[in-house]
Amino acid sequence: MDDSAVRSDFEAFTRQHWATLMSIGAAVSGSRAEAEDLVQTALTNAYVHWRRIHRDRALAYLRRSILNANVSRWRRHRGGELTVAEPPERSVIAIATKGVDDRQTLLPLLRDLPPRQRAVLVLRYLCDLPDDEIAKTLDVSLGTVRSQAFRGLATLRSLHLATTREEVSR
């Protein structure tokens, strides 16, 4: 494949999967700006290796890259609290939480989860990946995926219950 064909193929792939990649980025970071940064970082890294990336694995490669970039961002800021300068736009929330009843509370609750739990839940429920594919994407065991999903859901339930109690007491 010559350079123009590689570029054309990459651009077509990016146009086709942009919304999906942004949904993943927004769900794991909680911010449209951070999501754009994560997706751009992943795409930049992928473009360098595009000739070697198999098309049937390209989306998985980019999902993994977005999750890794988010974990790296989290690690850099581990000493301090990560904050989002402005709440995510409603359109980002709607894209990232298709099919979720309470779209306005999901992303803030996801932000409160540890990165691995958040990644597992995003891949499982927003990307509809089976556990074995999540394990491959995150390079962890199937048991780790299941335990992180269980813990993440338990935490989300308790956070949702606390939010609901707070709203009722107002």
N, C-alpha and C positions, 0 to 999 in steps of 0.2 A: 504494500500500500504506500503510495507516495504521500508527501506532506499535506497536500491539499485534500486528498481523500481522507486522511486521518482527521484533519480539522473538520471537514464536512460531517464525518461520522460522529465525532465528538459533539459538535453543535446540535446535530439532530437528536442525539441521545439526551443532551442537556435540556433541550426544549421539551422533549417528551416527558421527562421525569422531574422537571423543576418543581412542580407543585408538591409532589411526593417528598422530595428532598427537603423542601422548606417546611413541610408538615413535621417531619422528623426533627429538624433543627429547632423549630418553635416548641415542640413538645418537650425536648430535652433541655432547652435553655430557658424557655419561658419568655423570650423576647424576640421580636421580629428582627431587630438589629443584630442580636447575637446569632440568630438563626441564619441570617444572610452571611455573616462572617464565617460561621461554621461550614455552610454549604460552599461558599467561595473557596475556603481553604481546602475542602475535600475535592472540589472540582479541579483546582490548580494542581494538587498532588496527583490526581488521576490523569490529567492531560499529559503530564510528563511520561507516564507509563502506559498511555492508552493503547499503543501497539501490542503490548503484552497482556492487557486485560481482556479476558474472554467476555464476549457480549452477554452471555447467559449468566455471568457472575458479576457484571459491572454494577448493577444496582446494589447487590450485597456488599461489594467492595466500597461503594460510596456510603452506604448506611454505616458500615464499620468505621470508615474514616470520619464521619460526622460524630459518631459516638466517642471515638478516641480523641478528637479535637475538643469535645466538650469536657471529657475527663481531664485532659491536659489543662484546660482553662480552669477547671475546678481545683486542680492540684496547685496551680500557680497562686490561687487566691485562698488557699486553705487556711492561712493564718488570719484572714479577715473574712468578713461576711460579704458574700456576693449580693449585690443589689441590682435591681433593674431600674434604670432611670425613669422610665415611663411604663405604664402597664401595656401589655400587648394589645395591638389593635384588634377590634372585634373580628375583622376578616381573617386575621391570623389564627385566632382562637377557633373560628368556624372551620377553617381548613384543617387545622391540627386535630380537631375533635369531632370529625364527621360521625354522626350517629350517636353521640353522647347527649343524654338528656340535659344535663346542666353544664352547658359549655362555658359559662363564665367562672365556674369554680374549679374546673379540672386542672387547668394549667398552674394556677397558684398552688394547688395541692401537690401536683407533680414536682414543682420546684422544691418542695420541702423534703422530698425523698433523696436518699443517697444516690449518687450517679448510677451505680450498677442496677439498683432496683428500678430506677426511672427508665434506664435503657431497656431492661427486660419488659417492663409494662408497655413502653412505647412500641417496641418491636412486636409484642404479642397482640396488643389490642388495637393499635393504630395502623400497623403494617400487616396485620393478620398473618404473621409468620408462625409456623409450628415450632415447638420447643427445640427440636433437633436443629432447625435452621438458625434459631436464636443462639444456640450453643456454639455452632460453627462461626456465626458472625462475631460473637463476643469472645471466642476462643476459651470457653469454659465448659465444664461438664454439664450434662443434662440435669443432674441433680442440683447443681448450682443454679441453673435457670429456674427450676421449679421452686427451690427454696427462696430465691430472690423474688420471684413472683408472689409467692405466699406471703412473705414479709412485707413486700410493697403494697399488696392489696390490704393486708391487715392495717398497715400504717394509714393508707388512704381512707379506710373505713373509720378509723379513730379520728383522723383529721376532719373528715366530713361530718362525723357526729359532733365534734367540738364546734365546728362552724355552724351547724344546724342549731345546737343549743344556744350559741351566742346570738344568733338571729332571733330565736324565740324569746330570749330574755330581754331583748330591746323593746 
